[in-house]
Amino acid sequence: QKEVEQDPGPLSVPEGAIVSLNCTYSNSAFQYFMWYRQYSRKGPELLMYTYSSGNKEDGRFTAQVDKSSKYISLFIRDSQPSDSATYLCASFFFSGGYNKLIFGAGTRLAVHP
Amino acid sequence: DSGVTQTPKHLITATGQRVTLRCSPRSGDLSVYWYQQSLDQGLQFLIQYYNGEERAKGNILERFSAQQFPDLHSELNLSSLELGDSALYFCASSPEGLAGNTIYFGEGSWLTVV
C-alpha cells in the first residue's frame, strides 16, 4: 500500500466549476500536509500547507485535513483555465532529524473555457 | 524562480552509461532532497541529505548514489543506466528540513536513456 494515495484523474471541468481533489494517507506519523501544483513537467510549486485537522483558505483555494480518517482535500472555487495543471498532495513528518516527505501520484486537472 | 538550480536541464545517454546530475540548493538551505518522476508517475523520493550527511533514503536503486558536499551542493550519480531510468529528476531544498512549507523544487533534469 502506498503511503499517500491519490486518484490520477484526469479531471476535466468547465471554467467556473468547483474542483475537489482528494488524497488519503496511511501513516499516522505524518504531521504536515501540502498541496503542490505542477505545470507542464516544471518543478512543483507549493500551493497550500496545513498542519492540523481543519480547513485553511487562501483565495480561491481551500485545503482540508481530517486526521481521524487520514483524508486530505483541496477545493478550488471559480476554477480558471490557468488552474489546469497536475496537483500533487504530499505528507510530511519530522522526527529526531529524520524527515519524510511523500507525494501522491498527482491528479491532472483540465479547466476548459 | 525557486532558487534551486539543477544542471543539466536535459541529458540523453545510452544504456549502460553513467551520468551525474547536479543541484545547487537555495542560499542557506541545509537539506537537499532528490526525487524521480517517470512518465505519468508521481514524485518518488530517492534520498535526502542534511548538511553533508545522509538523513533519509527512499526507493533509491543500488545503481544510484548521491552526496552533498561541504558547500552544500549535491550530486546524484546514476550508473549502469537502463531504459527505465528515463525520467525527470528533481532536486529540492529546505533550510533545516523541519517543515514541509519550506521545501522548494528546482526545474528538474530530464534524463533520456536510449
Boltz contact constraints between the chains, C-beta under 6 A:
constraints:
  - contact:
      token1: [A, 32]
      token2: [B, 100]
      max_distance: 6.0
  - contact:
      token1: [A, 34]
      token2: [B, 100]
      max_distance: 6.0
  - contact:
      token1: [A, 41]
      token2: [B, 88]
      max_distance: 6.0
  - contact:
      token1: [A, 43]
      token2: [B, 105]
      max_distance: 6.0
  - contact:
      token1: [A, 43]
      token2: [B, 106]
      max_distance: 6.0
  - contact:
      token1: [A, 43]
      token2: [B, 107]
      max_distance: 6.0
  - contact:
      token1: [A, 43]
      token2: [B, 108]
      max_distance: 6.0
  - contact:
      token1: [A, 44]
      token2: [B, 105]
      max_distance: 6.0
  - contact:
      token1: [A, 49]
      token2: [B, 101]
      max_distance: 6.0
  - contact:
      token1: [A, 92]
      token2: [B, 100]
      max_distance: 6.0
  - contact:
      token1: [A, 94]
      token2: [B, 98]
      max_distance: 6.0
  - contact:
      token1: [A, 98]
      token2: [B, 56]
      max_distance: 6.0
  - contact:
      token1: [A, 99]
      token2: [B, 56]
      max_distance: 6.0
  - contact:
      token1: [A, 99]
      token2: [B, 97]
      max_distance: 6.0
  - contact:
      token1: [A, 103]
      token2: [B, 42]
      max_distance: 6.0
  - contact:
      token1: [A, 103]
      token2: [B, 43]
      max_distance: 6.0
  - contact:
      token1: [A, 104]
      token2: [B, 42]
      max_distance: 6.0
  - contact:
      token1: [A, 105]
      token2: [B, 42]
      max_distance: 6.0
  - contact:
      token1: [A, 106]
      token2: [B, 42]
      max_distance: 6.0
